[in-house]
């Protein structure tokens, strides 16, 4: 009986760990095909009105949840040239104020605009939806929707974005 219980616990633990590893690995495997072409990145950079910097050392970032690189914000596209920690269900939001923690993000989420899905971990270009005006926001935020984790933020208007 004790052996059966030990086997059930050990097999259950292995199944849970395997499932968690799959959730983590799947976006990494899928994201490679979504890396934007250099020409798309260059077009977005050339059309940008604003620039900012995603930094690893923000208060809400940690060794498993971070991004670093240059942000380019235009009327029709937002691009990032850099890299970020892999993970599932990343989203790009625009915020009216700079935030750098999960608590700050959640407090302001209803005032933010969802731009779209981040589908690559080394650079991205995301089309700006027609109802979103980047001029009315100051900061871009990468957020993991599935796990409610802050990844990074880049201020593109105000002192940090210039």
Secondary structure, 3 states (H helix, E strand, C coil): CHHHHHHHHHHHHHHHHHHHHHHHHHHHHHHHHHCCCHHHHHHHHHCCCEEEEECCCCCCCECCECEEEEEEECCCEEEEEEEECCCCCEEEEEECCCCCCHHHHHHHHHHCEEEEEECCCCEEEEECCCCCCHHHCCEEEEEECCCCEEEEEEECCCCCCC
